[in-house]
Amino acid sequence: MPLGFGKSKEKHDAALRFPEQKRALHLLNRLTFGPRPGDLDRVKAIGVDKWMEQQLHPEKINDSELDARLRSYPTLAMSTRELIENFPPPEVIRAIADGKQSLPSDPVERAVYVAQLDRLEERQEKKQESNSNAGDVDNNFEKMGKPTASEGDGASAQTRLEALLDMAPEARLKALLVMSAEQRRSLAPALKGKNEELTAGMTPKQHEIVMALANPQEVVADELIQGKILRETYSERQLQEVMTDFWSNHFNVFIGKGMDRYFLTAYERDVIRPHALGRFEDLLVATAQSPAMLFYLDNWLSVGPNSEKATGVAASGSHRGKWLAPRKPGKRVGLNENYGRELMELHTLGVNGGYTQKDVTEVARVFTGWTLKPPREGGEFNFDERMHDPGEKIVLGHRIKFRGKKEGLEVLHLLAHHPSTAKLISTKLALRFVSDNPPPTLVNRMAQTFLKKDGDMREVLKTMLDSPEFWADDDYRAKVKTPLEFVVSSLRVTEADVTDASALARRLQRMGMPLYGMQPPTGYSMKAETWVNSSALLERMNFALALSAGRLKGVHVDSGRWLDQQPASAPVAADHSLQMLQALEACLLAGEVSPQTHETIAARLDDPQISRRRLDDPARAPNVDLIAGLLLGSPDFQRR
């Protein structure tokens, strides 16, 4: 049977050393977020080559089950403008408070805005109080002992909350919307930890409205994070999701930086995912023009030193020679080199890619004027000629003529086709899919394909999959999973039903990998040395035990399916526990368990926590959840 996309004898011989099941399992471990029960048989049934070809063309794969789950998160389908309108950021609320913008006419949207205006006013009052004269003793004594509006009457608030929770979902929402700011504040203490009860029975849209009354920004961020976990867990288009995660990390944007909380939804949906398996240049241009990247690396603020905006003099076009009013004194405008530097150092050429500081400055000049429209207009990409630095630029020895926005596209084309870029991208792909120390021979072949095939990612990946290095025995199950890969692979292999991924997001944060939470533009490391230490492994074990025992809120694992595999007549406790261990090893690790892991867990089977041994019930079923948790937390499951 065929063994890959090409006919390389070296690859053929290397793959032949892998039995059919091992070949299929290797691909599932490397090209997906981990196999689910039944995936191995499905891949073997259709053939390794056909399965790989399907994954390289995700548009042909039905993903309706995932789509159904994502409908519970309406923000994931909204434009940035819609997100800003429905879930106003602080900048919009301040503009309304200052009279620069009016409240929306829609009563539901208006209620959300009014709630945020009240919070803004409350914060300002507290700030004024803290800055007031502390020596006003009489006034301070007068205030002592008087309950504030936010404190309210605890018993009364509890009574009102119980009445609210007794209402039908739609009536409950209406009651919340018509509450005054003072009523909502007085109810807040009683509502603590009751969000699930408060929104019970509501539609996804109604749930969003209730959450937005408290914190609209968090609704956008929370749904983005939950959507990512759900996509990687349930999508049938696994290679596309793996590559989306790869590129999101390569073109990293930090969610904690201001408006990027709003820009990231469209960034991953409209910029990264559609180009994840396409041409690198298309992806590079899309990221360069994305509001998320322009805001994150401050290029939207970059003004050419000799531009119309900086000097007050038009440099070209119909306004050539026209004198404008000088800029306001004290207003800072200037060249920002952040994007120019990271574009070459991290996105394309690499730190040793052959560029100089002069190139960084010239590229920064090229991208002056690549800016954003105001948030109230959707914050979309905009080229502002008044900010663009006039004159020609020299980048990597190439003369870039003064052509406005087209200069940036010319530089991106130059960088996308540079040999150093081909090597950097090929190295990072091999690092993700093959080894922490990818062989130079493999990287060179992938880089050659990158240059020859115009940066087509499908072709580069085919070269990698067709290589003997990909099938090397030494690299089989040798890649250590990142925290994200570990969590998602655990969900997939246990067939977990995730109805709320918030607890999973918090666990990832504790493991040191908060989603969209890497502040530097470098992104997260894919090397084992970053993630393998005693505290990190302890967190993984704690997560595995919590998952298998059903202690993660919003995540349900049915261990009964493992028990169903056991014979009806249960032997004595110790033997039954051993049989259960062997069955779980086959289910969770395809039977590929090291002797050390098997013996370590087997030695604990007589532990009363596992065997559940009792004198009056010697055949009591062993603790399948605990055995499964130990296997998921084992070194064998940490590798892919």
C-alpha positions as CSV (number, residue, x, y, z in Angstrom):
1,M,0.0,0.0,0.0
2,P,1.2,3.6,-0.5
3,L,3.1,5.1,2.4
4,G,3.1,8.8,1.7
5,F,2.6,11.5,-0.9
6,G,5.9,10.9,-2.7
7,K,7.9,7.9,-3.8
8,S,11.1,8.5,-1.9
9,K,12.9,5.2,-1.3
10,E,14.4,6.6,1.9
11,K,10.9,7.5,3.2
12,H,9.5,4.2,2.0
13,D,12.1,2.3,3.9
14,A,11.7,4.4,7.0
15,A,7.9,4.1,7.0
16,L,8.1,0.4,6.5
17,R,9.7,0.0,9.9
18,F,6.4,1.3,11.3
19,P,3.6,-1.3,11.4
20,E,0.3,0.0,10.0
21,Q,-1.1,0.8,13.4
22,K,2.1,2.6,14.5
23,R,2.1,4.7,11.3
24,A,-1.5,5.7,11.8
25,L,-1.0,6.5,15.5
26,H,2.1,8.6,14.7
27,L,0.2,10.7,12.2
28,L,-2.7,11.2,14.7
29,N,-0.3,12.3,17.4
30,R,1.5,14.8,15.2
31,L,-1.2,16.2,12.8
32,T,-4.1,16.4,15.4
33,F,-4.5,17.4,19.0
34,G,-4.6,13.7,19.9
35,P,-6.5,10.6,18.8
36,R,-10.1,9.9,20.0
37,P,-11.3,6.4,20.6
38,G,-12.0,4.9,17.2
39,D,-9.8,7.4,15.3
40,L,-7.1,4.8,14.8
41,D,-9.4,2.3,13.2
42,R,-10.9,5.0,11.0
43,V,-7.5,6.1,9.7
44,K,-6.5,2.5,9.1
45,A,-9.8,1.8,7.3
46,I,-9.5,4.6,4.7
47,G,-5.7,4.5,4.5
48,V,-3.0,6.8,5.8
49,D,-2.5,8.6,2.5
50,K,-6.2,9.4,2.0
51,W,-6.6,10.6,5.5
52,M,-3.7,13.0,5.2
53,E,-5.0,14.3,1.9
54,Q,-8.4,15.0,3.5
55,Q,-6.8,16.9,6.4
56,L,-4.8,19.0,3.9
57,H,-8.2,20.1,2.3
58,P,-10.3,21.0,5.4
59,E,-13.0,22.7,3.3
60,K,-14.1,19.3,2.1
61,I,-14.6,18.0,5.7
62,N,-18.0,18.2,7.4
63,D,-17.7,20.0,10.7
64,S,-21.3,20.4,11.6
65,E,-21.0,19.0,15.2
66,L,-18.5,21.7,16.0
67,D,-20.6,24.3,14.3
68,A,-23.5,23.3,16.5
69,R,-21.4,23.7,19.7
70,L,-20.1,27.1,18.6
71,R,-23.6,28.5,18.1
72,S,-23.7,28.9,21.9
73,Y,-21.1,31.7,21.5
74,P,-22.6,34.4,19.3
75,T,-19.6,36.8,19.5
76,L,-17.5,34.3,17.5
77,A,-19.5,35.2,14.4
78,M,-19.6,39.0,15.0
79,S,-17.5,41.6,13.2
80,T,-15.2,43.8,15.3
81,R,-17.7,46.7,14.8
82,E,-20.5,44.5,16.2
83,L,-18.4,43.5,19.1
84,I,-17.7,47.1,20.0
85,E,-21.3,48.1,19.6
86,N,-22.8,45.3,21.6
87,F,-20.0,45.0,24.3
88,P,-18.7,48.6,24.6
89,P,-15.0,49.0,25.7
90,P,-14.0,51.7,28.3
91,E,-13.0,54.1,25.5
92,V,-16.6,54.1,24.1
93,I,-18.1,54.5,27.6
94,R,-15.8,57.5,28.4
95,A,-16.7,59.1,25.0
96,I,-20.4,58.9,26.0
97,A,-19.7,60.2,29.5
98,D,-17.9,63.1,27.9
99,G,-20.8,63.9,25.5
100,K,-18.8,62.9,22.4
101,Q,-21.0,60.0,21.6
102,S,-24.7,59.2,22.2
103,L,-26.3,56.2,23.8
104,P,-27.7,53.5,21.5
105,S,-31.5,53.6,20.9
106,D,-31.9,49.8,21.2
107,P,-33.3,49.2,24.8
108,V,-31.1,46.1,25.5
109,E,-27.9,47.7,24.2
110,R,-28.8,50.9,26.1
111,A,-29.1,48.9,29.4
112,V,-25.6,47.5,28.9
113,Y,-24.2,51.0,28.2
114,V,-26.0,52.6,31.2
115,A,-24.7,49.9,33.5
116,Q,-21.1,50.6,32.4
117,L,-21.7,54.4,32.7
118,D,-22.8,53.8,36.3
119,R,-19.7,51.8,37.0
120,L,-17.5,54.5,35.5
121,E,-19.3,57.1,37.7
122,E,-18.9,54.9,40.7
123,R,-15.1,54.5,40.1
124,Q,-14.7,58.3,39.6
125,E,-16.6,59.0,42.8
126,K,-14.4,56.6,44.7
127,K,-11.3,58.2,43.3
128,Q,-12.5,61.6,44.3
129,E,-13.2,60.4,47.8
130,S,-9.8,58.9,48.2
131,N,-8.3,62.2,47.1
132,S,-10.5,64.3,49.3
133,N,-9.2,66.0,52.4
134,A,-8.5,63.3,55.0
135,G,-8.6,66.0,57.7
136,D,-12.3,66.6,57.4
137,V,-13.0,64.7,60.6
138,D,-16.6,65.8,61.1
139,N,-17.5,64.7,57.6
140,N,-15.7,61.4,58.0
141,F,-17.5,60.6,61.3
142,E,-20.8,61.5,59.7
143,K,-20.2,58.9,57.0
144,M,-19.2,56.1,59.5
145,G,-21.7,53.4,60.2
146,K,-24.0,54.4,57.2
147,P,-24.5,51.6,54.7
148,T,-23.6,52.5,51.1
149,A,-25.9,51.9,48.2
150,S,-23.6,49.0,47.0
151,E,-23.8,47.3,50.4
152,G,-27.6,47.5,50.7
153,D,-29.6,45.2,53.0
154,G,-28.2,41.7,52.8
155,A,-31.4,39.9,53.8
156,S,-33.5,42.0,51.4
157,A,-31.0,41.4,48.5
158,Q,-31.2,37.7,49.1
159,T,-35.0,37.8,49.1
160,R,-35.0,39.8,45.8
161,L,-32.5,37.3,44.3
162,E,-34.6,34.3,45.2
163,A,-37.6,36.0,43.6
164,L,-35.5,36.7,40.5
165,L,-34.3,33.1,40.2
166,D,-37.9,31.9,40.5
167,M,-38.9,33.7,37.3
168,A,-38.9,32.2,33.8
169,P,-35.7,33.0,31.9
170,E,-37.2,35.7,29.7
171,A,-38.9,37.4,32.6
172,R,-35.7,37.2,34.6
173,L,-33.8,39.0,31.8
174,K,-36.4,41.7,31.5
175,A,-36.3,42.3,35.3
176,L,-32.5,42.7,35.2
177,L,-32.7,45.2,32.3
178,V,-35.2,47.5,34.0
179,M,-33.3,47.5,37.3
180,S,-31.9,50.9,38.3
181,A,-28.1,51.2,38.8
182,E,-28.6,51.3,42.6
183,Q,-30.8,48.2,42.6
184,R,-28.2,46.3,40.5
185,R,-25.4,47.4,42.9
186,S,-27.3,46.3,46.0
187,L,-28.0,42.9,44.4
188,A,-24.4,42.3,43.4
189,P,-23.1,40.7,46.7
190,A,-26.0,38.2,46.8
191,L,-25.3,37.3,43.1
192,K,-21.7,36.2,43.8
193,G,-21.2,32.7,42.4
194,K,-24.8,32.5,41.1
195,N,-24.2,33.3,37.5
196,E,-25.1,29.8,36.3
197,E,-28.4,29.9,38.2
198,L,-29.1,33.5,37.0
199,T,-28.7,32.5,33.3
200,A,-30.2,29.0,33.6
201,G,-32.6,28.3,30.6
202,M,-31.6,31.4,28.7
203,T,-30.6,31.4,25.0
204,P,-26.9,32.1,24.2
205,K,-27.8,35.6,23.2
206,Q,-29.7,36.2,26.5
207,H,-26.8,34.8,28.5
208,E,-24.4,37.2,26.8
209,I,-26.7,40.2,27.7
210,V,-26.7,39.3,31.3
211,M,-22.9,38.8,31.4
212,A,-22.5,42.1,29.5
213,L,-24.3,44.0,32.2
214,A,-21.5,43.0,34.6
215,N,-18.5,43.2,32.2
216,P,-18.9,43.4,28.4
217,Q,-15.2,43.1,27.7
218,E,-15.0,39.8,29.5
219,V,-17.8,38.4,27.4
220,V,-15.8,38.9,24.2
221,A,-12.5,37.5,25.7
222,D,-14.3,34.5,27.4
223,E,-16.1,33.4,24.3
224,L,-12.9,33.7,22.2
225,I,-11.0,31.5,24.7
226,Q,-13.8,28.9,25.0
227,G,-14.2,28.8,21.3
228,K,-10.5,28.0,20.8
229,I,-10.7,25.0,23.2
230,L,-13.9,23.7,21.6
231,R,-12.5,24.0,18.1
232,E,-9.3,22.1,19.0
233,T,-11.3,19.4,20.9
234,Y,-14.2,18.8,18.5
235,S,-13.2,19.9,15.0
236,E,-12.9,17.2,12.4
237,R,-10.5,19.6,10.6
238,Q,-7.7,18.8,13.0
239,L,-4.7,19.7,10.8
240,Q,-6.3,23.1,10.1
241,E,-6.7,23.7,13.8
242,V,-3.2,22.6,14.6
243,M,-1.9,25.0,11.9
244,T,-4.2,27.8,13.1
245,D,-2.7,27.4,16.6
246,F,0.8,27.3,15.0
247,W,0.4,30.5,13.1
248,S,-1.5,32.3,15.9
249,N,1.6,31.6,18.0
250,H,4.0,32.6,15.3
251,F,2.1,35.8,14.7
252,N,1.4,36.3,18.4
253,V,-0.9,39.0,19.6
254,F,-1.5,39.6,23.4
255,I,-5.1,39.7,24.4
256,G,-4.4,41.9,27.4
257,K,-3.4,44.9,25.4
258,G,-6.4,47.3,25.1
259,M,-8.5,46.9,22.0
260,D,-6.8,43.6,21.0
261,R,-9.4,42.0,23.3
262,Y,-11.9,43.0,20.5
263,F,-9.6,42.6,17.5
264,L,-8.5,39.0,18.3
265,T,-11.8,37.4,17.4
266,A,-11.7,38.5,13.7
267,Y,-7.9,38.1,13.7
268,E,-8.0,34.3,14.3
269,R,-11.3,33.8,12.4
270,D,-10.7,35.9,9.3
271,V,-6.9,36.2,9.1
272,I,-5.2,33.1,10.5
273,R,-7.6,30.2,10.0
274,P,-8.4,30.8,6.3
275,H,-4.7,31.1,5.4
276,A,-3.4,28.4,7.7
277,L,-2.8,25.9,4.9
278,G,-2.3,28.4,2.1
279,R,0.4,30.7,0.7
280,F,2.7,32.3,3.3
281,E,2.7,35.6,1.5
282,D,-1.1,35.8,1.7
283,L,-1.0,35.1,5.4
284,L,1.8,37.7,5.9
285,V,-0.1,40.4,4.1
286,A,-3.3,39.6,6.1
287,T,-1.5,39.8,9.4
288,A,0.3,43.1,8.4
289,Q,-3.1,44.7,7.7
290,S,-5.0,43.2,10.6
291,P,-6.1,45.6,13.3
292,A,-4.9,43.1,15.9
293,M,-1.3,43.3,14.8
294,L,-1.3,47.0,14.0
295,F,-2.5,47.7,17.5
296,Y,-0.4,45.1,19.3
297,L,2.9,46.4,17.8
298,D,1.8,50.0,17.8
299,N,2.3,50.5,14.0
300,W,-1.1,52.3,13.9
301,L,0.6,55.2,15.8
302,S,3.8,55.3,13.6
303,V,4.2,58.6,11.8
304,G,6.9,59.3,9.2
305,P,9.3,62.0,10.4
306,N,8.9,63.9,7.1
307,S,5.2,63.1,6.6
308,E,2.5,65.6,6.2
309,K,1.2,64.9,9.7
310,A,4.6,65.5,11.3
311,T,5.7,68.6,9.4
312,G,2.4,70.1,8.4
313,V,3.4,70.1,4.8
314,A,1.9,67.8,2.1
315,A,4.6,65.7,0.4
316,S,2.8,64.6,-2.8
317,G,-0.5,64.3,-4.7
318,S,-3.0,67.0,-5.3
319,H,-1.9,68.8,-2.1
320,R,1.7,69.1,-3.1
321,G,3.1,72.3,-1.7
322,K,0.1,73.2,0.3
323,W,0.9,74.4,3.8
324,L,-1.3,73.0,6.6
325,A,-1.8,74.2,10.1
326,P,1.1,73.0,12.3
327,R,0.5,70.1,14.7
328,K,-0.5,71.0,18.2
329,P,2.4,71.6,20.6
330,G,3.2,68.6,22.8
331,K,1.4,66.1,20.7
332,R,3.8,63.2,20.2
333,V,4.2,61.8,16.7
334,G,7.1,59.8,15.4
335,L,8.4,56.7,13.8
336,N,7.7,53.4,15.6
337,E,10.0,50.5,14.8
338,N,8.2,47.7,16.7
339,Y,6.5,46.1,13.7
340,G,9.4,46.6,11.4
341,R,11.7,44.8,13.9
342,E,9.3,41.9,14.7
343,L,8.4,41.5,11.1
344,M,11.9,40.6,10.2
345,E,13.2,39.1,13.4
346,L,10.1,36.9,14.3
347,H,7.8,36.7,11.3
348,T,10.1,36.2,8.4
349,L,13.9,36.4,8.2
350,G,14.8,35.3,11.8
351,V,17.3,36.9,14.2
352,N,20.2,35.9,12.0
353,G,18.4,36.5,8.7
354,G,20.9,39.1,7.4
355,Y,19.2,42.4,8.1
356,T,20.6,45.4,9.9
357,Q,19.3,48.1,12.2
358,K,19.2,50.4,9.1
359,D,16.8,47.9,7.5
360,V,14.6,48.0,10.5
361,T,14.3,51.8,10.3
362,E,13.6,51.7,6.6
363,V,10.9,49.0,6.9
364,A,9.4,51.1,9.7
365,R,9.3,54.1,7.3
366,V,7.7,51.9,4.6
367,F,4.8,51.0,7.0
368,T,4.0,54.5,8.2
369,G,0.4,55.2,7.4
370,W,-0.7,51.6,7.9
371,T,-3.1,52.6,10.7
372,L,-6.7,52.1,12.0
373,K,-10.0,53.7,11.8
374,P,-11.5,54.9,15.1
375,P,-13.1,52.2,17.3
376,R,-16.6,53.6,16.8
377,E,-16.1,53.0,13.0
378,G,-15.0,49.4,13.7
379,G,-11.3,50.0,14.1
380,E,-10.6,48.6,10.6
381,F,-7.3,48.8,8.6
382,N,-6.8,52.2,7.0
383,F,-3.9,53.6,5.0
384,D,-3.4,57.3,5.9
385,E,-1.2,59.0,3.3
386,R,-0.7,62.0,5.7
387,M,1.2,59.7,8.1
388,H,3.3,58.1,5.4
389,D,7.0,59.0,5.2
390,P,7.8,60.3,1.7
391,G,10.9,59.4,-0.4
392,E,12.4,56.1,-1.4
393,K,13.6,53.5,1.0
394,I,16.4,50.9,0.8
395,V,15.4,47.5,2.3
396,L,18.0,44.6,2.2
397,G,19.7,46.4,-0.7
398,H,16.5,46.8,-2.7
399,R,15.3,50.2,-3.7
400,I,11.7,50.8,-2.7
401,K,10.2,53.7,-4.7
402,F,7.8,56.2,-3.0
403,R,4.4,54.6,-3.8
404,G,2.4,54.9,-0.6
405,K,0.6,51.7,0.5
406,K,2.2,49.7,-2.3
407,E,5.6,50.1,-0.7
408,G,4.5,47.9,2.2
409,L,3.1,45.2,-0.2
410,E,6.4,45.2,-2.0
411,V,8.4,44.7,1.1
412,L,6.1,41.9,2.3
413,H,6.6,40.2,-1.1
414,L,10.4,40.6,-0.8
415,L,10.4,39.1,2.7
416,A,8.0,36.3,1.9
417,H,10.3,35.0,-0.9
418,H,13.6,35.4,1.0
419,P,15.7,32.2,1.6
420,S,16.0,33.1,5.3
421,T,12.2,33.2,5.6
422,A,11.9,29.8,4.0
423,K,14.5,28.4,6.4
424,L,12.9,30.0,9.5
425,I,9.3,28.8,8.7
426,S,10.6,25.4,7.7
427,T,12.6,25.1,11.0
428,K,9.6,26.1,13.1
429,L,7.3,23.7,11.3
430,A,9.8,20.8,11.7
431,L,10.1,21.8,15.4
432,R,6.4,21.5,15.8
433,F,5.8,18.3,13.9
434,V,9.0,16.3,14.0
435,S,11.6,17.0,16.7
436,D,12.9,19.6,19.2
437,N,16.1,19.5,17.2
438,P,15.0,19.1,13.6
439,P,17.6,17.6,11.2
440,P,19.1,20.3,8.9
441,T,18.6,18.0,5.9
442,L,14.9,18.0,6.5
443,V,14.7,21.7,7.1
444,N,16.7,22.4,3.9
445,R,14.4,20.2,1.8
446,M,11.3,21.9,3.2
447,A,12.9,25.3,2.6
448,Q,13.6,24.4,-1.0
449,T,9.9,23.4,-1.5
450,F,8.9,26.7,0.2
451,L,10.8,28.7,-2.4
452,K,9.9,26.5,-5.3
453,K,6.2,26.3,-4.5
454,D,5.7,30.0,-3.7
455,G,5.4,29.4,0.1
456,D,2.5,26.9,-0.4
457,M,2.1,25.4,3.1
458,R,0.4,22.2,1.8
459,E,3.4,21.5,-0.4
460,V,5.9,22.2,2.5
461,L,4.0,19.9,4.8
462,K,3.9,17.2,2.1
463,T,7.7,17.4,1.8
464,M,7.9,17.0,5.6
465,L,5.5,14.0,5.7
466,D,7.3,12.4,2.8
467,S,10.7,12.5,4.5
468,P,12.5,9.7,6.3
469,E,13.2,12.1,9.2
470,F,9.4,12.3,9.9
471,W,9.3,8.5,10.3
472,A,12.5,8.2,12.3
473,D,12.3,5.7,15.2
474,D,14.1,8.0,17.6
475,D,11.4,10.7,17.2
476,Y,8.4,8.4,17.7
477,R,6.4,9.7,20.7
478,A,9.4,11.9,21.5
479,K,7.7,15.4,21.4
480,V,6.5,16.7,24.8
481,K,3.0,18.2,24.7
482,T,2.6,21.8,25.5
483,P,0.0,22.4,28.3
484,L,-2.6,23.2,25.6
485,E,-1.9,20.0,23.7
486,F,-2.0,18.0,26.9
487,V,-5.4,19.4,28.0
488,V,-7.0,19.1,24.6
489,S,-5.6,15.6,23.9
490,S,-7.0,14.6,27.4
491,L,-10.4,15.9,26.4
492,R,-10.3,14.1,23.1
493,V,-9.2,10.7,24.3
494,T,-11.7,10.7,27.2
495,E,-14.5,11.9,24.8
496,A,-15.3,14.6,27.3
497,D,-18.5,16.6,26.9
498,V,-17.5,20.3,27.4
499,T,-20.4,22.6,28.1
500,D,-18.3,25.4,29.7
501,A,-14.6,25.6,29.0
502,S,-13.9,28.3,31.6
503,A,-12.4,25.8,34.1
504,L,-10.2,24.4,31.4
505,A,-8.9,27.9,30.6
506,R,-8.1,28.5,34.2
507,R,-6.2,25.2,34.4
508,L,-4.1,26.3,31.4
509,Q,-3.3,29.5,33.1
510,R,-2.1,27.5,36.2
511,M,0.1,25.4,33.8
512,G,1.7,28.6,32.6
513,M,0.0,28.8,29.2
514,P,-3.0,31.2,29.3
515,L,-4.6,31.3,25.9
516,Y,-3.7,34.5,24.0
517,G,-1.8,35.4,27.1
518,M,1.8,35.6,25.9
519,Q,2.8,39.3,26.3
520,P,6.0,39.3,24.3
521,P,5.7,38.8,20.5
522,T,7.8,35.7,20.6
523,G,4.8,33.4,21.3
524,Y,5.0,30.2,23.4
525,S,7.9,27.8,23.1
526,M,7.3,24.4,21.5
527,K,10.4,22.8,23.1
528,A,10.2,20.3,26.0
529,E,12.7,22.2,28.2
530,T,10.1,25.0,28.7
531,W,7.4,22.7,30.0
532,V,9.1,19.9,31.8
533,N,9.7,20.7,35.5
534,S,8.4,19.3,38.7
535,S,5.7,22.0,39.4
536,A,4.4,21.9,35.8
537,L,4.1,18.1,35.9
538,L,2.3,18.2,39.2
539,E,-0.2,20.6,37.7
540,R,-0.7,18.2,34.8
541,M,-1.3,15.2,37.2
542,N,-3.8,17.3,39.2
543,F,-5.6,18.2,36.1
544,A,-5.7,14.6,34.9
545,L,-7.1,13.3,38.2
546,A,-9.7,16.2,38.3
547,L,-10.8,15.5,34.7
548,S,-11.2,11.7,35.1
549,A,-13.0,12.1,38.5
550,G,-15.5,14.7,37.0
551,R,-14.3,17.5,39.2
552,L,-14.0,20.1,36.5
553,K,-17.0,22.4,36.2
554,G,-18.6,22.3,32.8
555,V,-16.7,19.1,31.7
556,H,-18.3,15.6,31.9
557,V,-16.4,12.4,31.3
558,D,-18.3,9.1,31.2
559,S,-16.1,6.4,32.7
560,G,-19.0,3.9,32.3
561,R,-17.9,3.1,28.8
562,W,-14.6,1.7,30.2
563,L,-16.5,-0.3,32.7
564,D,-18.7,-1.7,29.9
565,Q,-15.6,-3.3,28.4
566,Q,-15.1,-5.5,31.4
567,P,-16.5,-9.1,31.7
568,A,-19.8,-9.4,33.6
569,S,-18.4,-11.7,36.3
570,A,-15.8,-9.7,38.2
571,P,-12.8,-11.6,39.7
572,V,-11.2,-10.8,43.0
573,A,-10.4,-7.1,43.5
574,A,-6.7,-7.1,42.7
575,D,-7.1,-9.1,39.4
576,H,-10.1,-6.9,38.4
577,S,-8.0,-3.8,39.0
578,L,-5.2,-5.2,36.8
579,Q,-7.7,-6.0,34.0
580,M,-9.0,-2.5,34.3
581,L,-5.5,-1.0,34.0
582,Q,-4.8,-3.0,30.9
583,A,-8.1,-2.0,29.3
584,L,-7.4,1.7,30.1
585,E,-3.9,1.4,28.7
586,A,-5.4,0.2,25.4
587,C,-8.1,2.9,25.4
588,L,-6.1,5.9,26.5
589,L,-2.6,5.1,25.1
590,A,-3.4,2.5,22.3
591,G,-1.6,0.0,24.5
592,E,1.8,1.8,24.1
593,V,2.7,2.0,27.7
594,S,6.3,1.8,29.0
595,P,7.1,-1.0,31.4
596,Q,8.0,1.6,34.0
597,T,4.6,3.3,33.8
598,H,2.7,0.0,33.9
599,E,4.6,-1.3,36.8
600,T,4.4,2.0,38.8
601,I,0.6,2.1,38.5
602,A,0.2,-1.7,38.9
603,A,2.1,-1.5,42.2
604,R,-0.7,0.8,43.5
605,L,-3.6,-1.4,42.5
606,D,-3.9,-2.8,46.0
607,D,-4.3,0.8,47.4
608,P,-7.8,0.9,48.9
609,Q,-8.3,4.2,47.0
610,I,-8.0,2.2,43.7
611,S,-9.2,-1.3,44.6
612,R,-12.0,-0.1,46.8
613,R,-11.5,-3.4,48.6
614,R,-13.9,-4.2,51.4
615,L,-14.3,-7.4,53.4
616,D,-18.0,-7.6,52.7
617,D,-17.7,-6.9,49.0
618,P,-14.4,-8.4,47.7
619,A,-15.4,-8.0,44.0
620,R,-16.3,-4.3,44.2
621,A,-15.4,-2.5,41.0
622,P,-12.1,-0.7,41.2
623,N,-11.8,3.1,41.0
624,V,-11.6,3.4,37.2
625,D,-11.5,7.2,37.5
626,L,-8.3,7.2,39.5
627,I,-6.6,4.6,37.3
628,A,-7.5,6.7,34.2
629,G,-6.2,9.9,35.9
630,L,-2.9,8.2,36.7
631,L,-2.5,7.1,33.1
632,L,-3.4,10.6,31.7
633,G,-0.9,12.1,34.1
634,S,1.9,9.6,33.3
635,P,5.0,10.5,31.3
636,D,3.7,8.3,28.4
637,F,0.6,10.5,27.9
638,Q,2.7,13.7,28.1
639,R,4.4,12.7,24.7
640,R,3.0,12.7,21.2
